[in-house]
Amino acid sequence: LSLLLDSVESQRRLLLEATRKLRALSRSDGYATDYELLRSVPGIGMITALSLLAELEDIRRFANSDRLAGYIGLVPTSHSTGEKDNKGEMTFRGQMQLRSKLIECAWFAARIDPALNMAFSKLTRRMEPNKAIVRIVRKLLNRIFYVLKYKRRYKNETVE
């Protein structure tokens, strides 16, 4: 029993140290402004915000939110031949970890944000909740894109 307790205590110390390092990273010069902007989006927590910032690097490399969604993998697969254009499930390509984090954030955001809650309710009337949440993720990703690309520019212009 004492070995198990020592193991739990060791895991708790490692988790605490990792959390301290993540908080220090969020306060660093390269991440502080964008981190604060991302945390203002409903459902986005510390780990998701830092994961987005680390993976995306610079949001300006994406021309629009559709390109960002394609990078993350929130687009349907497409099987096209001549006259037929068949759309399938969500593509297996993209940033799998970011996509799963955003899906978790969307479940939370759909509960706390009134606009996303209303959209989710409307979508679940005509489709199953797991498919509806992917649409909510896309709305959440549009908010993230807008916040990082345009509010950052506005915030930098007002500071200077």
N, CA, C and O of each residue as an XYZ file, in Angstrom:
640
protein
N       0.822     -1.197      0.000
C       0.000      0.000      0.000
C       0.866      1.262      0.000
O       0.553      2.249     -0.666
N       1.960      1.205      0.761
C       2.840      2.380      0.817
C       3.505      2.625     -0.543
O       3.754      3.775     -0.904
N       3.794      1.564     -1.298
C       4.358      1.747     -2.650
C       3.359      2.439     -3.573
O       3.738      3.302     -4.364
N       2.104      2.068     -3.476
C       1.078      2.706     -4.284
C       0.897      4.174     -3.904
O       0.727      5.027     -4.775
N       0.932      4.464     -2.620
C       0.820      5.856     -2.171
C       2.008      6.686     -2.627
O       1.848      7.845     -3.011
N       3.208      6.097     -2.586
C       4.394      6.799     -3.087
C       4.268      7.072     -4.583
O       4.651      8.140     -5.061
N       3.736      6.111     -5.311
C       3.544      6.279     -6.747
C       2.540      7.397     -7.047
O       2.760      8.216     -7.940
N       1.453      7.423     -6.301
C       0.448      8.477     -6.478
C       1.043      9.839     -6.157
O       0.800     10.810     -6.873
N       1.812      9.912     -5.093
C       2.446     11.175     -4.710
C       3.446     11.636     -5.777
O       3.534     12.825     -6.084
N       4.179     10.702     -6.324
C       5.129     11.026     -7.389
C       4.413     11.551     -8.633
O       4.854     12.527     -9.240
N       3.317     10.908     -9.008
C       2.530     11.360    -10.154
C       1.942     12.745     -9.899
O       1.893     13.574    -10.808
N       1.504     12.997     -8.691
C       0.952     14.307     -8.341
C       2.010     15.400     -8.445
O       1.729     16.499     -8.925
N       3.243     15.095     -7.989
C       4.337     16.069     -8.103
C       4.670     16.351     -9.564
O       4.906     17.500     -9.935
N       4.690     15.299    -10.406
C       4.966     15.494    -11.829
C       3.883     16.349    -12.499
O       4.188     17.220    -13.313
N       2.641     16.097    -12.156
C       1.534     16.875    -12.706
C       1.620     18.332    -12.264
O       1.380     19.239    -13.061
N       1.956     18.555    -11.014
C       2.110     19.906    -10.499
C       3.249     20.635    -11.205
O       3.110     21.809    -11.548
N       4.353     19.966    -11.423
C       5.497     20.570    -12.118
C       5.153     20.900    -13.570
O       5.530     21.957    -14.076
N       4.439     19.994    -14.237
C       4.025     20.253    -15.618
C       3.072     21.441    -15.687
O       3.169     22.261    -16.600
N       2.162     21.539    -14.739
C       1.225     22.663    -14.706
C       1.963     23.974    -14.475
O       1.637     24.985    -15.096
N       2.939     23.969    -13.603
C       3.743     25.187    -13.360
C       4.482     25.616    -14.626
O       4.541     26.803    -14.948
N       5.042     24.648    -15.334
C       5.765     24.989    -16.566
C       4.824     25.518    -17.645
O       5.177     26.437    -18.384
N       3.632     24.942    -17.734
C       2.654     25.441    -18.705
C       2.207     26.858    -18.364
O       2.058     27.691    -19.257
N       1.997     27.132    -17.106
C       1.616     28.495    -16.700
C       2.735     29.483    -16.987
O       2.472     30.605    -17.420
N       3.979     29.083    -16.752
C       5.108     29.957    -17.064
C       5.190     30.212    -18.567
O       5.476     31.329    -18.998
N       4.940     29.176    -19.357
C       4.951     29.337    -20.814
C       3.845     30.286    -21.267
O       4.045     31.079    -22.187
N       2.688     30.208    -20.629
C       1.580     31.086    -21.023
C       1.868     32.543    -20.698
O       1.267     33.432    -21.302
N       2.764     32.809    -19.769
C       3.122     34.183    -19.419
C       4.331     34.697    -20.202
O       4.683     35.871    -20.087
N       4.971     33.836    -20.995
C       6.161     34.253    -21.733
C       5.791     35.246    -22.829
O       4.632     35.334    -23.235
N       6.779     35.986    -23.300
C       6.551     37.047    -24.282
C       5.915     36.545    -25.567
O       5.057     37.226    -26.130
N       6.306     35.393    -26.038
C       5.800     34.883    -27.304
C       4.354     34.419    -27.273
O       3.700     34.359    -28.314
N       3.850     34.089    -26.090
C       2.512     33.500    -26.002
C       1.491     34.335    -25.236
O       0.291     34.106    -25.390
N       1.915     35.280    -24.427
C       1.018     35.941    -23.474
C      -0.204     36.577    -24.132
O      -1.327     36.341    -23.688
N      -0.011     37.372    -25.174
C      -1.137     38.077    -25.802
C      -2.100     37.101    -26.450
O      -3.307     37.170    -26.216
N      -1.580     36.193    -27.262
C      -2.438     35.229    -27.944
C      -3.112     34.277    -26.951
O      -4.250     33.859    -27.164
N      -2.418     33.942    -25.883
C      -2.994     33.065    -24.862
C      -4.211     33.727    -24.221
O      -5.253     33.095    -24.049
N      -4.071     34.991    -23.874
C      -5.201     35.709    -23.262
C      -6.376     35.796    -24.225
O      -7.526     35.645    -23.814
N      -6.099     36.037    -25.500
C      -7.175     36.105    -26.490
C      -7.873     34.753    -26.639
O      -9.100     34.694    -26.712
N      -7.109     33.686    -26.683
C      -7.707     32.356    -26.814
C      -8.528     31.980    -25.591
O      -9.581     31.355    -25.722
N      -8.067     32.347    -24.418
C      -8.818     32.023    -23.203
C     -10.136     32.784    -23.137
O     -11.026     32.410    -22.373
N     -10.272     33.853    -23.931
C     -11.539     34.587    -23.942
C     -12.620     33.860    -24.745
O     -13.800     34.193    -24.634
N     -12.228     32.872    -25.550
C     -13.191     32.080    -26.312
C     -13.815     31.051    -25.369
O     -13.087     30.347    -24.669
N     -15.151     30.949    -25.333
C     -15.785     29.997    -24.420
C     -15.356     28.563    -24.695
O     -15.334     28.118    -25.843
N     -15.017     27.847    -23.633
C     -14.659     26.440    -23.748
C     -13.174     26.178    -23.906
O     -12.738     25.037    -23.754
N     -12.384     27.198    -24.206
C     -10.949     27.007    -24.409
C     -10.236     27.166    -23.081
O     -10.316     28.213    -22.437
N      -9.535     26.108    -22.678
C      -8.793     26.115    -21.421
C      -7.307     26.303    -21.660
O      -6.869     26.548    -22.784
N      -6.547     26.185    -20.599
C      -5.108     26.432    -20.658
C      -4.400     25.463    -21.604
O      -3.610     25.892    -22.446
N      -4.666     24.188    -21.479
C      -3.944     23.194    -22.272
C      -4.309     23.307    -23.752
O      -3.438     23.214    -24.617
N      -5.582     23.505    -24.040
C      -5.994     23.644    -25.436
C      -5.424     24.913    -26.047
O      -4.978     24.900    -27.194
N      -5.433     26.010    -25.294
C      -4.887     27.271    -25.806
C      -3.407     27.131    -26.129
O      -2.961     27.559    -27.193
N      -2.655     26.543    -25.231
C      -1.222     26.379    -25.478
C      -0.958     25.376    -26.603
O      -0.010     25.541    -27.371
N      -1.787     24.346    -26.702
C      -1.629     23.384    -27.801
C      -1.888     24.061    -29.142
O      -1.155     23.842    -30.106
N      -2.926     24.876    -29.200
C      -3.221     25.607    -30.438
C      -2.082     26.544    -30.815
O      -1.669     26.598    -31.974
N      -1.579     27.278    -29.833
C      -0.495     28.215    -30.117
C       0.774     27.499    -30.568
O       1.479     27.977    -31.457
N       1.061     26.365    -29.961
C       2.268     25.623    -30.330
C       2.129     24.980    -31.712
O       3.082     24.982    -32.491
N       0.968     24.438    -32.017
C       0.774     23.747    -33.300
C       0.588     24.709    -34.467
O       1.126     24.479    -35.551
N      -0.166     25.782    -34.257
C      -0.469     26.692    -35.354
C       0.655     27.674    -35.634
O       0.775     28.174    -36.752
N       1.481     27.959    -34.633
C       2.578     28.912    -34.711
C       2.070     30.306    -35.053
O       1.959     31.149    -34.163
N       1.761     30.570    -36.313
C       1.294     31.896    -36.726
C      -0.004     31.731    -37.506
O      -0.020     31.080    -38.551
N      -1.074     32.304    -37.017
C      -2.392     32.148    -37.636
C      -2.441     32.823    -39.004
O      -3.291     32.485    -39.828
N      -1.541     33.772    -39.254
C      -1.555     34.492    -40.533
C      -1.160     33.618    -41.718
O      -1.334     34.021    -42.868
N      -0.639     32.444    -41.453
C      -0.288     31.556    -42.569
C      -1.513     30.913    -43.204
O      -1.412     30.307    -44.270
N      -2.676     31.041    -42.552
C      -3.926     30.529    -43.112
C      -4.721     31.690    -43.696
O      -4.993     32.672    -43.005
N      -5.088     31.578    -44.958
C      -5.798     32.663    -45.634
C      -7.197     32.872    -45.060
O      -7.670     34.005    -44.974
N      -7.852     31.797    -44.672
C      -9.198     31.903    -44.115
C      -9.442     30.734    -43.161
O      -8.594     29.857    -42.998
N     -10.617     30.743    -42.538
C     -10.904     29.703    -41.548
C     -11.117     28.333    -42.192
O     -10.960     27.307    -41.530
N     -11.472     28.310    -43.479
C     -11.603     27.028    -44.173
C     -10.252     26.322    -44.284
O     -10.161     25.106    -44.117
N      -9.221     27.090    -44.563
C      -7.874     26.504    -44.628
C      -7.430     25.982    -43.264
O      -6.802     24.928    -43.166
N      -7.765     26.730    -42.217
C      -7.433     26.283    -40.863
C      -8.177     24.995    -40.529
O      -7.605     24.075    -39.945
N      -9.449     24.932    -40.901
C     -10.235     23.719    -40.654
C      -9.657     22.534    -41.423
O      -9.641     21.415    -40.910
N      -9.184     22.765    -42.642
C      -8.552     21.707    -43.409
C      -7.260     21.226    -42.772
O      -6.958     20.033    -42.797
N      -6.497     22.152    -42.199
C      -5.244     21.793    -41.532
C      -5.506     20.912    -40.311
O      -4.779     19.952    -40.057
N      -6.551     21.250    -39.565
C      -6.880     20.483    -38.367
C      -7.573     19.175    -38.724
O      -7.474     18.200    -37.980
N      -8.270     19.144    -39.851
C      -8.935     17.928    -40.282
C     -10.426     17.951    -40.032
O     -11.040     16.898    -39.860
N     -11.018     19.126    -40.009
C     -12.457     19.259    -39.781
C     -13.212     19.436    -41.089
O     -14.164     20.214    -41.163
N     -12.796     18.730    -42.097
C     -13.464     18.780    -43.397
C     -13.876     17.368    -43.775
O     -13.235     16.405    -43.353
N     -14.935     17.229    -44.563
C     -15.357     15.884    -44.956
C     -14.440     15.301    -46.021
O     -13.795     16.030    -46.775
N     -14.394     13.977    -46.069
C     -13.667     13.343    -47.164
C     -14.485     13.514    -48.430
O     -15.713     13.597    -48.383
N     -13.807     13.565    -49.543
C     -14.493     13.783    -50.813
C     -14.039     12.725    -51.810
O     -12.844     12.536    -52.033
N     -15.000     12.048    -52.400
C     -14.725     11.045    -53.420
C     -15.403     11.520    -54.700
O     -16.618     11.391    -54.855
N     -14.618     12.065    -55.605
C     -15.186     12.649    -56.812
C     -14.719     11.895    -58.048
O     -13.536     11.586    -58.198
N     -15.657     11.607    -58.920
C     -15.336     11.025    -60.212
C     -16.276     11.632    -61.235
O     -17.494     11.505    -61.108
N     -15.743     12.272    -62.220
C     -16.554     12.817    -63.302
C     -17.731     13.637    -62.832
O     -17.563     14.778    -62.403
N     -18.919     13.070    -62.908
C     -20.133     13.790    -62.561
C     -20.505     13.660    -61.093
O     -21.257     14.486    -60.576
N     -19.999     12.647    -60.415
C     -20.386     12.397    -59.034
C     -19.426     13.081    -58.063
O     -18.210     13.094    -58.256
N     -20.011     13.640    -57.025
C     -19.217     14.259    -55.962
C     -19.782     13.794    -54.638
O     -20.755     14.366    -54.146
N     -19.191     12.766    -54.050
C     -19.685     12.180    -52.806
C     -18.887     12.709    -51.624
O     -17.657     12.643    -51.610
N     -19.597     13.234    -50.637
C     -18.967     13.703    -49.399
C     -19.141     12.628    -48.345
O     -20.216     12.041    -48.220
N     -18.090     12.371    -47.591
C     -18.142     11.318    -46.585
C     -17.953     11.850    -45.184
O     -18.269     13.002    -44.884
N     -17.436     10.995    -44.341
C     -17.186     11.345    -42.944
C     -16.039     12.347    -42.848
O     -15.443     12.720    -43.858
N     -15.738     12.775    -41.630
C     -14.638     13.690    -41.396
C     -13.335     13.009    -41.812
O     -13.142     11.818    -41.566
N     -12.459     13.763    -42.435
C     -11.224     13.200    -42.957
C     -10.345     12.652    -41.833
O     -10.390     13.135    -40.702
N      -9.562     11.657    -42.156
C      -8.656     11.081    -41.159
C      -7.339     11.840    -41.123
O      -6.509     11.595    -40.248
N      -7.140     12.744    -42.049
C      -5.917     13.548    -42.080
C      -6.070     14.742    -41.151
O      -7.179     15.077    -40.733
N      -4.968     15.371    -40.836
C      -5.014     16.567    -40.009
C      -4.377     16.336    -38.649
O      -3.807     15.281    -38.371
N      -4.492     17.339    -37.831
C      -3.918     17.302    -36.492
C      -4.889     16.601    -35.547
O      -5.816     17.225    -35.031
N      -4.680     15.332    -35.326
C      -5.601     14.507    -34.553
C      -5.727     15.001    -33.115
O      -6.833     15.041    -32.576
N      -4.629     15.373    -32.493
C      -4.689     15.815    -31.099
C      -5.427     17.138    -30.967
O      -6.223     17.316    -30.045
N      -5.170     18.064    -31.878
C      -5.894     19.335    -31.837
C      -7.382     19.119    -32.062
O      -8.218     19.724    -31.391
N      -7.698     18.265    -32.998
C      -9.101     18.002    -33.304
C      -9.823     17.422    -32.090
O     -10.937     17.841    -31.774
N      -9.203     16.468    -31.413
C      -9.853     15.866    -30.251
C      -9.975     16.875    -29.106
O     -10.976     16.869    -28.389
N      -8.982     17.732    -28.927
C      -9.074     18.772    -27.894
C     -10.200     19.754    -28.218
O     -10.945     20.168    -27.329
N     -10.320     20.120    -29.482
C     -11.377     21.057    -29.872
C     -12.761     20.433    -29.720
O     -13.717     21.130    -29.377
N     -12.879     19.149    -29.968
C     -14.166     18.481    -29.775
C     -14.546     18.496    -28.298
O     -15.703     18.749    -27.961
N     -13.592     18.231    -27.419
C     -13.873     18.308    -25.989
C     -14.266     19.719    -25.578
O     -15.187     19.904    -24.783
N     -13.574     20.708    -26.114
C     -13.905     22.102    -25.801
C     -15.294     22.466    -26.309
O     -16.014     23.227    -25.662
N     -15.672     21.930    -27.461
C     -16.983     22.241    -28.030
C     -18.099     21.666    -27.171
O     -19.146     22.298    -27.027
N     -17.903     20.491    -26.600
C     -18.924     19.933    -25.703
C     -19.133     20.858    -24.518
O     -20.266     21.090    -24.098
N     -18.052     21.382    -23.983
C     -18.160     22.295    -22.842
C     -18.756     23.631    -23.272
O     -19.630     24.171    -22.592
N     -18.288     24.164    -24.394
C     -18.764     25.464    -24.865
C     -20.240     25.416    -25.241
O     -20.951     26.406    -25.072
N     -20.706     24.287    -25.744
C     -22.119     24.160    -26.104
C     -23.014     24.221    -24.871
O     -24.199     24.536    -24.981
N     -22.467     23.929    -23.720
C     -23.244     24.040    -22.487
C     -23.250     25.446    -21.922
O     -24.264     25.883    -21.377
N     -22.125     26.177    -22.038
C     -22.024     27.467    -21.342
C     -22.297     28.672    -22.231
O     -22.693     29.719    -21.720
N     -22.101     28.566    -23.533
C     -22.310     29.701    -24.428
C     -23.726     29.644    -25.012
O     -24.096     28.641    -25.623
N     -24.516     30.694    -24.836
C     -25.909     30.648    -25.312
C     -26.055     30.452    -26.822
O     -26.924     29.702    -27.265
N     -25.217     31.116    -27.609
C     -25.329     30.985    -29.070
C     -24.984     29.572    -29.525
O     -25.674     29.004    -30.371
N     -23.926     29.009    -28.972
C     -23.542     27.648    -29.347
C     -24.547     26.627    -28.818
O     -24.795     25.608    -29.463
N     -25.121     26.894    -27.655
C     -26.140     26.007    -27.100
C     -27.370     25.974    -28.000
O     -27.930     24.909    -28.261
N     -27.786     27.149    -28.472
C     -28.951     27.210    -29.353
C     -28.662     26.504    -30.687
O     -29.508     25.774    -31.203
N     -27.463     26.728    -31.238
C     -27.092     26.074    -32.492
C     -27.043     24.560    -32.314
O     -27.499     23.816    -33.183
N     -26.495     24.106    -31.197
C     -26.416     22.670    -30.934
C     -27.809     22.069    -30.805
O     -28.069     20.979    -31.315
N     -28.700     22.775    -30.128
C     -30.079     22.279    -29.974
C     -30.770     22.148    -31.322
O     -31.466     21.164    -31.574
N     -30.581     23.132    -32.185
C     -31.192     23.074    -33.517
C     -30.613     21.930    -34.340
O     -31.341     21.236    -35.050
N     -29.307     21.740    -34.242
C     -28.664     20.681    -35.013
C     -29.078     19.292    -34.534
O     -29.224     18.377    -35.344
N     -29.266     19.130    -33.231
C     -29.620     17.805    -32.717
C     -31.050     17.412    -33.055
O     -31.423     16.250    -32.889
N     -31.846     18.346    -33.519
C     -33.198     17.985    -33.963
C     -33.164     17.199    -35.270
O     -34.073     16.419    -35.552
N     -32.111     17.405    -36.073
C     -32.064     16.739    -37.370
C     -30.887     15.782    -37.552
O     -30.774     15.126    -38.587
N     -30.005     15.702    -36.538
C     -28.875     14.766    -36.629
C     -28.484     14.312    -35.229
O     -28.913     14.891    -34.231
N     -27.680     13.290    -35.174
C     -27.257     12.782    -33.878
C     -26.242     13.744    -33.233
O     -25.529     14.452    -33.943
N     -26.176     13.771    -31.906
C     -25.323     14.731    -31.202
C     -23.844     14.673    -31.581
O     -23.185     15.711    -31.634
N     -23.313     13.482    -31.846
C     -21.896     13.389    -32.205
C     -21.589     14.058    -33.536
O     -20.482     14.562    -33.727
N     -22.528     14.073    -34.443
C     -22.329     14.778    -35.714
C     -22.573     16.265    -35.537
O     -21.916     17.087    -36.175
N     -23.517     16.610    -34.673
C     -23.816     18.019    -34.426
C     -22.643     18.722    -33.754
O     -22.386     19.896    -34.017
N     -21.934     18.007    -32.890
C     -20.834     18.651    -32.171
C     -19.695     19.004    -33.118
O     -18.946     19.944    -32.853
N     -19.551     18.273    -34.210
C     -18.514     18.611    -35.195
C     -18.845     19.963    -35.837
O     -17.941     20.747    -36.126
N     -20.118     20.235    -36.059
C     -20.526     21.547    -36.581
C     -20.243     22.640    -35.559
O     -19.865     23.754    -35.923
N     -20.425     22.323    -34.284
C     -20.135     23.289    -33.226
C     -18.626     23.532    -33.147
O     -18.188     24.656    -32.902
N     -17.840     22.486    -33.352
C     -16.376     22.650    -33.378
C     -15.992     23.616    -34.481
O     -15.107     24.453    -34.299
N     -16.643     23.507    -35.609
C     -16.340     24.407    -36.722
C     -16.679     25.855    -36.364
O     -15.930     26.768    -36.713
N     -17.799     26.073    -35.672
C     -18.148     27.416    -35.221
C     -17.117     27.919    -34.207
O     -16.719     29.084    -34.242
N     -16.696     27.044    -33.316
C     -15.686     27.405    -32.335
C     -14.362     27.743    -33.014
O     -13.676     28.682    -32.611
N     -14.006     26.983    -34.040
C     -12.776     27.243    -34.773
C     -12.849     28.579    -35.517
O     -11.843     29.281    -35.627
N     -14.025     28.932    -36.024
C     -14.190     30.239    -36.653
C     -13.965     31.357    -35.643
O     -13.354     32.375    -35.969
N     -14.451     31.177    -34.429
C     -14.213     32.171    -33.381
C     -12.730     32.279    -33.061
O     -12.198     33.378    -32.905
N     -12.070     31.137    -32.965
C     -10.632     31.135    -32.671
C      -9.869     31.859    -33.771
O      -8.988     32.672    -33.492
N     -10.207     31.565    -35.013
C      -9.539     32.204    -36.144
C      -9.740     33.711    -36.095
O      -8.792     34.476    -36.272
N     -10.981     34.136    -35.853
C     -11.275     35.565    -35.800
C     -10.503     36.233    -34.665
O      -9.904     37.291    -34.859
N     -10.517     35.624    -33.491
C      -9.854     36.218    -32.336
C      -8.358     36.350    -32.570
O      -7.777     37.399    -32.294
N      -7.731     35.301    -33.073
C      -6.280     35.347    -33.248
C      -5.861     36.237    -34.409
O      -4.845     36.927    -34.321
N      -6.618     36.233    -35.482
C      -6.193     36.975    -36.662
C      -6.555     38.458    -36.592
O      -5.743     39.313    -36.946
N      -7.763     38.763    -36.140
C      -8.221     40.144    -36.223
C      -8.151     40.901    -34.908
O      -7.780     42.075    -34.905
N      -8.488     40.282    -33.810
C      -8.412     40.999    -32.539
C      -6.973     41.249    -32.138
O      -6.669     42.263    -31.508
N      -6.093     40.345    -32.492
C      -4.680     40.545    -32.187
C      -4.162     41.778    -32.915
O      -3.425     42.582    -32.345
N      -4.554     41.919    -34.179
C      -4.136     43.072    -34.952
C      -4.681     44.349    -34.317
O      -3.961     45.338    -34.184
N      -5.957     44.322    -33.926
C      -6.588     45.475    -33.296
C      -5.921     45.807    -31.965
O      -5.692     46.976    -31.653
N      -5.614     44.784    -31.190
C      -4.978     44.999    -29.893
C      -3.582     45.581    -30.067
O      -3.174     46.452    -29.298
N      -2.839     45.104    -31.079
C      -1.494     45.628    -31.321
C      -1.548     47.072    -31.806
O      -0.677     47.867    -31.452
N      -2.549     47.430    -32.608
C      -2.643     48.807    -33.098
C      -2.986     49.761    -31.975
O      -2.490     50.888    -31.962
N      -3.820     49.350    -31.028
C      -4.195     50.237    -29.948
C      -3.064     50.404    -28.935
O      -2.980     51.444    -28.282
N      -2.193     49.401    -28.790
C      -1.088     49.479    -27.857
C      -0.012     50.422    -28.377
O       0.574     51.180    -27.604
N       0.251     50.384    -29.664
C       1.347     51.171    -30.243
C       1.008     52.591    -30.404
O       1.833     53.372    -30.878
